[in-house]
Amino acid sequence: MKKIDLDVAREFSSQGLHKFLVHDSANFKIINFNLAAGQTFPVHSHEIDGELSITVIEGKGEFLGKDETAMPAKQGDILISEIREPHGVRAETDMRILVTIAPPI
């Protein structure tokens, strides 16, 4: 077992996303992204099989998808998606998200 304190990675920058690698193994990867209010984690996809989840651990904004699709996202919400499906996030307030990717890329 391993315990990780995510509070040490609670940093926001107007210059861009703050990224903190939480876990990386042969089975999955977890990354903490911090977006300052108004920032966007651009919509993108990857040409591999697998799934991902995006969990909002702080703040609010929108989950983004194909063709400018947007869904409200707040603390405690989780988006689950195929890795091939376009996905992204826009922060309305300072926002922290955990992205879990399986298999890791």
DOKE-346448 format. One record per residue: residue in one letter; x, y, z of N, C-alpha, C in turn. Coordinates in Angstrom, 1 decimal, decimal comma. Layout:
<atoms>
[atom "a" [X Y Z] [X Y Z] [X Y Z]]
...
</atoms>
This chain:
<atoms>
[atom "m" [0,8 -1,2 0,0] [0,0 0,0 0,0] [0,9 1,2 0,0]]
[atom "k" [0,3 2,3 -0,5] [1,0 3,6 -0,6] [0,0 4,7 -0,3]]
[atom "k" [0,3 5,6 0,5] [-0,5 6,8 0,8] [0,2 8,0 0,2]]
[atom "i" [-0,6 8,9 -0,5] [-0,1 10,0 -1,2] [-0,9 11,3 -0,7]]
[atom "d" [-0,2 12,3 -0,3] [-0,8 13,6 0,1] [-0,9 14,5 -1,0]]
[atom "l" [-2,1 14,7 -1,6] [-2,3 15,5 -2,7] [-2,2 17,0 -2,4]]
[atom "d" [-2,4 17,4 -1,1] [-2,3 18,8 -0,7] [-1,0 19,4 -1,0]]
[atom "v" [0,1 18,6 -1,1] [1,4 19,2 -1,4] [1,5 19,7 -2,8]]
[atom "a" [0,6 19,2 -3,7] [0,6 19,6 -5,1] [-0,5 20,6 -5,4]]
[atom "r" [-1,0 21,3 -4,3] [-2,1 22,3 -4,5] [-1,5 23,7 -4,9]]
[atom "e" [-1,1 23,8 -6,2] [-0,5 25,0 -6,7] [-1,2 25,4 -8,0]]
[atom "f" [-1,4 26,6 -8,1] [-2,1 27,2 -9,3] [-1,2 28,2 -10,0]]
[atom "s" [-1,2 28,3 -11,3] [-0,4 29,3 -12,0] [-1,2 29,9 -13,1]]
[atom "s" [-1,1 31,2 -13,3] [-1,8 31,8 -14,4] [-1,0 31,5 -15,7]]
[atom "q" [0,2 30,9 -15,6] [1,0 30,6 -16,8] [0,6 29,3 -17,5]]
[atom "g" [-0,2 28,5 -16,8] [-0,6 27,2 -17,4] [-0,9 26,2 -16,3]]
[atom "l" [-1,3 25,0 -16,8] [-1,7 23,9 -15,9] [-0,5 23,5 -15,0]]
[atom "h" [-0,8 23,2 -13,7] [0,2 22,6 -12,9] [0,0 21,1 -12,8]]
[atom "k" [1,0 20,3 -13,1] [0,9 18,8 -13,3] [1,7 18,1 -12,2]]
[atom "f" [1,1 17,1 -11,6] [1,8 16,4 -10,5] [1,5 14,9 -10,8]]
[atom "l" [2,5 14,1 -11,1] [2,4 12,7 -11,3] [2,2 12,0 -9,9]]
[atom "v" [1,0 11,4 -9,7] [0,6 10,8 -8,5] [1,1 9,3 -8,4]]
[atom "h" [0,9 8,6 -9,5] [1,2 7,2 -9,6] [1,4 6,7 -11,0]]
[atom "d" [2,4 5,9 -11,2] [2,7 5,3 -12,6] [3,1 3,9 -12,4]]
[atom "s" [2,3 3,0 -13,0] [2,6 1,6 -12,9] [2,3 0,9 -14,3]]
[atom "a" [2,5 -0,4 -14,4] [2,2 -1,1 -15,6] [0,7 -1,2 -15,8]]
[atom "n" [-0,1 -1,0 -14,8] [-1,5 -1,1 -14,8] [-2,3 0,2 -15,0]]
[atom "f" [-1,9 1,3 -14,4] [-2,6 2,5 -14,6] [-1,7 3,7 -14,1]]
[atom "k" [-2,1 4,9 -14,6] [-1,4 6,1 -14,2] [-2,4 7,1 -13,6]]
[atom "i" [-2,0 7,9 -12,6] [-2,8 8,9 -12,0] [-2,0 10,2 -12,0]]
[atom "i" [-2,7 11,2 -12,6] [-2,0 12,6 -12,7] [-3,0 13,6 -12,1]]
[atom "n" [-2,5 14,5 -11,2] [-3,2 15,6 -10,6] [-2,9 16,8 -11,5]]
[atom "f" [-3,9 17,4 -12,1] [-3,8 18,7 -12,8] [-4,5 19,8 -12,0]]
[atom "n" [-3,9 20,9 -11,9] [-4,5 22,1 -11,2] [-4,6 23,1 -12,3]]
[atom "l" [-5,9 23,6 -12,5] [-6,2 24,6 -13,4] [-6,7 25,9 -12,7]]
[atom "a" [-6,0 27,0 -12,9] [-6,5 28,3 -12,4] [-7,8 28,6 -13,1]]
[atom "a" [-8,6 29,4 -12,4] [-9,9 29,9 -12,9] [-9,7 30,4 -14,3]]
[atom "g" [-10,5 29,9 -15,3] [-10,5 30,4 -16,7] [-9,6 29,5 -17,6]]
[atom "q" [-8,8 28,7 -17,0] [-7,9 27,8 -17,8] [-8,6 26,6 -18,4]]
[atom "t" [-8,1 26,1 -19,5] [-8,7 24,9 -20,1] [-7,7 23,8 -20,3]]
[atom "f" [-8,0 22,6 -20,0] [-7,3 21,4 -20,3] [-7,8 21,0 -21,7]]
[atom "p" [-7,1 21,2 -22,8] [-7,7 21,1 -24,1] [-8,3 19,8 -24,4]]
[atom "v" [-9,4 19,8 -25,2] [-10,0 18,6 -25,7] [-9,0 17,8 -26,6]]
[atom "h" [-8,8 16,6 -26,3] [-7,9 15,7 -27,0] [-8,3 14,3 -26,9]]
[atom "s" [-7,7 13,4 -27,6] [-7,9 12,0 -27,5] [-6,6 11,3 -27,9]]
[atom "h" [-6,6 10,0 -27,6] [-5,4 9,2 -27,9] [-5,8 7,9 -28,7]]
[atom "e" [-5,1 7,6 -29,7] [-5,4 6,5 -30,6] [-5,0 5,1 -30,0]]
[atom "i" [-5,4 4,8 -28,8] [-5,2 3,5 -28,2] [-6,4 3,0 -27,5]]
[atom "d" [-6,5 1,8 -27,2] [-7,6 1,2 -26,4] [-7,4 1,4 -24,9]]
[atom "g" [-8,4 1,7 -24,2] [-8,3 1,8 -22,8] [-9,4 2,8 -22,3]]
[atom "e" [-9,4 3,1 -21,0] [-10,3 4,0 -20,4] [-9,6 5,0 -19,5]]
[atom "l" [-10,3 6,1 -19,2] [-9,8 7,0 -18,3] [-11,0 7,6 -17,4]]
[atom "s" [-10,6 8,1 -16,3] [-11,5 8,9 -15,5] [-10,9 10,2 -15,1]]
[atom "i" [-11,8 11,2 -15,0] [-11,4 12,5 -14,6] [-12,3 12,9 -13,4]]
[atom "t" [-11,7 13,0 -12,2] [-12,4 13,2 -10,9] [-12,1 14,7 -10,5]]
[atom "v" [-13,1 15,4 -10,2] [-12,9 16,8 -9,7] [-12,8 16,7 -8,2]]
[atom "i" [-11,6 17,1 -7,7] [-11,3 17,0 -6,3] [-11,5 18,4 -5,6]]
[atom "e" [-11,6 19,4 -6,5] [-11,8 20,8 -5,9] [-12,2 21,7 -7,0]]
[atom "g" [-13,1 22,6 -6,7] [-13,6 23,6 -7,7] [-14,7 23,2 -8,6]]
[atom "k" [-15,0 24,0 -9,6] [-16,0 23,7 -10,5] [-15,7 24,2 -11,9]]
[atom "g" [-16,3 23,6 -12,9] [-16,1 24,0 -14,3] [-16,9 23,2 -15,2]]
[atom "e" [-16,3 22,7 -16,3] [-17,0 21,8 -17,2] [-16,1 20,7 -17,7]]
[atom "f" [-16,7 19,5 -17,9] [-16,1 18,5 -18,7] [-16,4 18,8 -20,2]]
[atom "l" [-15,4 18,7 -21,0] [-15,5 19,0 -22,4] [-15,4 17,7 -23,3]]
[atom "g" [-16,1 17,8 -24,4] [-16,0 16,6 -25,3] [-16,1 17,0 -26,8]]
[atom "k" [-16,3 16,1 -27,6] [-16,4 16,2 -29,1] [-17,4 17,3 -29,5]]
[atom "d" [-17,2 18,0 -30,5] [-18,1 19,0 -31,1] [-18,6 20,0 -30,0]]
[atom "e" [-17,6 20,5 -29,2] [-17,9 21,5 -28,2] [-18,9 21,1 -27,1]]
[atom "t" [-19,1 19,8 -26,9] [-20,0 19,3 -25,9] [-19,4 19,7 -24,5]]
[atom "a" [-20,2 20,2 -23,6] [-19,8 20,6 -22,3] [-20,8 20,1 -21,2]]
[atom "m" [-20,3 19,6 -20,1] [-21,2 19,1 -19,0] [-20,7 19,8 -17,8]]
[atom "p" [-21,6 20,3 -16,9] [-21,1 20,9 -15,7] [-20,3 19,9 -14,9]]
[atom "a" [-19,3 20,4 -14,2] [-18,4 19,5 -13,4] [-18,1 20,3 -12,0]]
[atom "k" [-18,3 19,6 -10,9] [-18,1 20,2 -9,6] [-17,4 19,1 -8,8]]
[atom "q" [-16,9 19,6 -7,6] [-16,2 18,7 -6,7] [-17,0 17,4 -6,5]]
[atom "g" [-16,4 16,3 -6,6] [-17,0 15,0 -6,4] [-17,5 14,4 -7,7]]
[atom "d" [-17,6 15,1 -8,8] [-18,0 14,5 -10,1] [-16,9 13,8 -10,7]]
[atom "i" [-17,3 12,7 -11,5] [-16,3 11,9 -12,2] [-16,8 11,7 -13,6]]
[atom "l" [-15,9 11,9 -14,6] [-16,2 11,6 -16,0] [-15,4 10,3 -16,3]]
[atom "i" [-16,1 9,4 -16,9] [-15,5 8,1 -17,4] [-15,6 8,1 -18,9]]
[atom "s" [-14,5 7,8 -19,5] [-14,5 7,8 -21,0] [-13,5 6,8 -21,6]]
[atom "e" [-13,8 6,4 -22,8] [-12,8 5,7 -23,6] [-11,6 6,7 -23,9]]
[atom "i" [-10,4 6,2 -23,9] [-9,3 7,0 -24,2] [-9,4 7,6 -25,6]]
[atom "r" [-10,0 6,9 -26,5] [-10,1 7,4 -27,9] [-11,2 8,5 -28,0]]
[atom "e" [-12,0 8,6 -27,0] [-13,1 9,6 -27,0] [-12,5 11,0 -26,6]]
[atom "p" [-12,8 12,1 -27,4] [-12,3 13,4 -27,1] [-12,8 13,8 -25,6]]
[atom "h" [-11,8 14,4 -24,9] [-12,1 14,8 -23,5] [-11,2 16,0 -23,1]]
[atom "g" [-11,7 16,8 -22,2] [-11,0 17,9 -21,7] [-11,8 18,5 -20,6]]
[atom "v" [-11,2 19,6 -20,0] [-11,8 20,3 -18,8] [-11,6 21,8 -18,9]]
[atom "r" [-12,6 22,6 -18,6] [-12,5 24,0 -18,4] [-12,8 24,4 -17,0]]
[atom "a" [-12,0 25,2 -16,4] [-12,2 25,6 -15,0] [-12,9 27,0 -14,9]]
[atom "e" [-14,0 27,0 -14,1] [-14,7 28,2 -13,8] [-14,0 28,9 -12,6]]
[atom "t" [-13,7 28,1 -11,6] [-13,0 28,5 -10,4] [-11,7 27,7 -10,4]]
[atom "d" [-10,7 28,1 -9,5] [-9,5 27,2 -9,4] [-10,1 25,8 -9,2]]
[atom "m" [-9,5 24,9 -10,0] [-10,0 23,5 -10,1] [-8,9 22,5 -10,1]]
[atom "r" [-9,1 21,4 -9,3] [-8,1 20,3 -9,3] [-8,8 19,1 -9,8]]
[atom "i" [-8,1 18,4 -10,7] [-8,7 17,1 -11,2] [-7,6 16,0 -11,1]]
[atom "l" [-8,1 14,8 -10,9] [-7,3 13,6 -10,9] [-7,7 12,8 -12,2]]
[atom "v" [-6,7 12,6 -13,0] [-6,9 11,8 -14,2] [-6,3 10,4 -14,0]]
[atom "t" [-7,1 9,4 -14,2] [-6,6 8,0 -14,1] [-6,7 7,4 -15,5]]
[atom "i" [-5,7 6,8 -15,9] [-5,6 6,3 -17,3] [-5,2 4,8 -17,2]]
[atom "a" [-6,0 3,9 -17,8] [-5,6 2,5 -17,9] [-5,9 1,9 -19,2]]
[atom "p" [-4,9 1,3 -19,9] [-3,5 1,2 -19,4] [-2,8 2,6 -19,5]]
[atom "p" [-1,7 2,7 -18,8] [-1,0 4,0 -18,7] [-0,5 4,4 -20,1]]
[atom "i" [-0,4 5,7 -20,4] [0,2 6,2 -21,6] [1,2 7,2 -21,3]]
</atoms>
